[in-house]
Amino acid sequence: MYKNTCFAIVVTCIDFRFQEYIERWLESNFKPKTYDRVALGGGIYDSYSVLKQVEISKNLHDIQKAILINHEDCGAYGKEGTYERHVADLKDTAKKIEKLFNKIGVDTYYLHLDGTFEKIV
């Protein structure tokens, strides 16, 4: 079976307030047609759903990287959506991806309300 390939999967939240920022960021960091894009309520809030999408993207498109983007003031997180919680969840999901898919690198970002992307390391 022929595989179409792309470089990355990008996982974001569905929140309409951030789509313009995400689009501009993607345009400045990736060539067209080089990534799969997944939008889930809460971004990586449900790590099982994220892992399933990474698995599908890896199997179908042989991705090399996962980009995880959570954002400030996320309704899916509610009152639990502190900066510290987002950072912890991003790091935890990144570790799970690296463990399950050892040839996939992971980059994590926290997107602020003003459109600023903060890389989480």
N, C-alpha and C positions, 0 to 999 in steps of 0.2 A: 504494500500500500504506500502511495506517495504521501510524504509529509510536507506540509507547508511549514516554514519556520519563521519565527520572529524572535527578537532579542529578549523581550521582557513581558511580564504581566504587571499592570498597574492597578492597584486596588484602592478605591476611594469611597467616600460616603456619597449618598444620593443628594445631599443637601444642595438645593438650587443656588444658594448664596455663594457657593464656592466654585461653581462650574466654570465661570469665566477665568478665574485665577488658575484653575487646573488646566484648562485648555491652553492658556498662554504658556504655562510652565512646560507642558508636554511639547508644544511647538518649538520651544527654545532648547529642549533637552533630547528630543528624539526626532528622527526622520519619520515621515509618514509611513504607515504600514509596517512598523517595526515593533509594535507592542499590542498585546491584548489588553482591553480595559474592562474592569469589573467595578460596578458601583453597587454597594450594599448599604442599607441603612445602618449607620454606626461605623462604616468602614470596616475595621478589623474587630469590632466588638464581639462578633461570633466567630471565633478562630476556626471552628470546624468548617463553616461555610467557606472561609478564606482558603483553608488547606485543600478543600475539595476543588475549588477553582484553580488553584496552583497546579494540582495534580492533572486536571483536565488540560490546562494550557501546556504543561510539560509534555504530556502524552501526545497531544495533537500538533503542537508547534515547537517543541524542543527548546523552550525558553532557557535562558542563561541567568536571568535576574528577575527578582520580584521587588517591586516598588510598593511600599505600604504608606498610605497617607491618611492620617486622622486629622481632625480639625477642632479648633476652639469652639465652645458653645454648641456641642453636639447634642441634639435632642434625644437621640437613642441612648446616650449615656445618662441623661438627666442630671440629677444632683451629684451623681458619682463621677461625672465627667471632668474631674480636675486635671490640670496639666500633668501632675504626677501619675495619675491613673492611666492617661493616654500613653505617656512615656513607658510605663511598666508594661502595658498591653502590647505596644509596638515591639518592645524588646523581646517579650515572651513569644509573640507570634513569629518574629524573625528567627528565634532559636529553634522553634518547632519546624519551620521551613528548612532551615539549614540541616537539621537532624534527619528529617524525612527525605529530603532531596539534596544530598550532599554536593551536588554540582551546580546548585543554584545559589547565586549570591543574593543578598537582601540589602536594600537601602530603605531607611525609615525616615518619615518626615511628619512634622506637626505643622499644620497650616493655620496661621493666625487670621483673625477676622479682617485684618487690613490687607490680606493677600500675601503676607510674608511666609515663605517656606523655611522652616527651621529643621536642619538635618539632625536626627537623633542618632547618637553613636553609642 
